[in-house]
Amino acid sequence: MSQPGSEPQPEHQLNGQHAFAGQPYPQQPYPQAYPQQPYGEQDGPPFYFPDLEGANFKSSATTYAIIGIFVLGIVFGPLAIRNANRAEAHGVPATFGKVAGWIVTVLSGINILILIAFLIFAVIYGSMGGR
């Protein structure tokens, strides 16, 4: 038995119509919250995959610059600069590798000059015999 105030539920459907009313189902699509575009068309520039070889050069430049901070900066600094230039030739920016490579190279050069000056000073004044 049905309770008072409730509407009868249809037991089956007939050819796209409500079974109890004989009215057709609404054939309108669901409203869309935003307009959809076909998959082939997109707004803005296409997604860019960077050149993998350029990304490898960028990674090498960063690695060489960081190693050059600790050991043999006069060797690893120019390697970092060269790899940063190669990365930029492939269209991948490698600013950190280039800047850090130059800083490491310059500071290592200054360090070598100070070491040479200290050795010359030690040879000149060490040969006097402490007089």
C-alpha positions in Angstrom: 0.0 0.0 0.0 1.1 3.5 -0.7 1.1 6.1 2.0 -1.0 9.2 1.7 0.7 12.1 0.0 3.3 10.0 -1.9 3.2 9.7 -5.6 3.1 6.4 -7.3 6.4 5.2 -8.7 6.4 3.8 -12.3 7.2 0.1 -12.5 8.5 0.1 -16.0 9.1 2.5 -18.9 7.5 2.4 -22.3 9.5 3.6 -25.4 11.2 6.6 -23.7 8.0 7.7 -21.9 7.0 7.8 -18.3 4.9 4.7 -17.7 2.3 6.5 -15.6 2.0 9.9 -17.4 2.6 9.1 -21.1 4.8 12.1 -21.4 8.2 11.9 -23.1 11.4 12.2 -21.2 13.2 15.6 -21.5 15.9 15.3 -24.2 18.0 18.3 -23.2 21.6 17.8 -22.1 22.8 18.7 -18.7 23.9 22.3 -18.3 27.6 22.8 -18.5 29.5 25.0 -16.0 32.0 26.1 -18.6 32.2 25.8 -22.4 34.2 22.8 -23.6 36.7 23.0 -26.4 37.6 20.2 -28.7 40.7 18.3 -27.6 42.8 19.5 -30.5 42.3 23.2 -29.7 43.8 24.9 -26.7 44.2 28.5 -25.4 47.7 29.9 -25.2 51.0 28.6 -26.5 51.5 24.8 -26.8 53.2 23.0 -23.9 57.0 23.1 -24.4 59.2 20.1 -23.6 62.7 21.4 -23.2 65.5 19.8 -25.1 66.8 16.8 -23.0 70.4 17.3 -24.1 70.2 21.0 -23.0 68.7 19.9 -19.7 71.6 17.5 -19.2 74.1 20.3 -20.0 72.3 22.5 -17.4 72.5 19.8 -14.8 76.2 19.3 -15.5 76.9 23.0 -15.3 75.3 23.2 -11.9 77.1 20.1 -10.7 80.5 21.4 -11.8 79.9 24.8 -10.3 79.0 23.2 -6.9 82.0 20.9 -7.0 84.3 23.8 -8.0 83.3 25.6 -4.8 85.0 23.0 -2.7 87.8 21.5 -4.8 89.8 22.5 -8.0 87.7 25.6 -8.8 90.1 26.6 -11.5 89.2 23.3 -13.4 85.5 22.9 -12.6 84.6 26.6 -13.0 85.4 26.7 -16.7 83.7 23.3 -17.1 80.5 24.8 -15.6 80.7 27.9 -17.9 81.2 25.7 -21.0 78.2 23.4 -20.1 76.0 26.4 -19.3 76.8 27.9 -22.7 76.0 24.5 -24.4 72.6 24.4 -22.5 71.8 27.9 -23.6 72.6 26.9 -27.2 69.9 24.2 -26.9 67.4 26.8 -25.6 67.6 25.8 -22.0 68.5 28.7 -19.6 71.4 27.8 -17.3 72.0 31.1 -15.4 73.1 29.6 -12.1 75.7 27.3 -13.7 77.2 30.2 -15.7 77.2 32.8 -12.8 78.5 30.3 -10.3 81.1 29.0 -12.8 82.4 32.5 -13.3 82.5 33.2 -9.5 84.3 30.0 -8.8 86.8 30.6 -11.6 87.6 34.2 -10.5 87.9 33.3 -6.8 90.1 30.3 -7.6 92.3 32.5 -9.7 92.7 35.0 -6.9 93.4 32.2 -4.5 96.2 30.9 -6.8 97.7 34.4 -7.1 97.8 34.8 -3.3 99.4 31.4 -2.9 102.1 32.3 -5.5 102.8 35.6 -3.8 103.0 33.9 -0.4 105.5 31.3 -1.8 107.6 34.1 -3.4 107.6 36.0 -0.2 108.6 32.8 1.7 111.5 32.1 -0.7 112.9 35.6 -0.6 112.7 36.2 3.1 113.5 32.6 4.0 116.8 32.7 2.2 118.0 35.6 4.4 118.4 33.2 7.2 116.3 35.1 9.7 118.6 38.1 9.9 
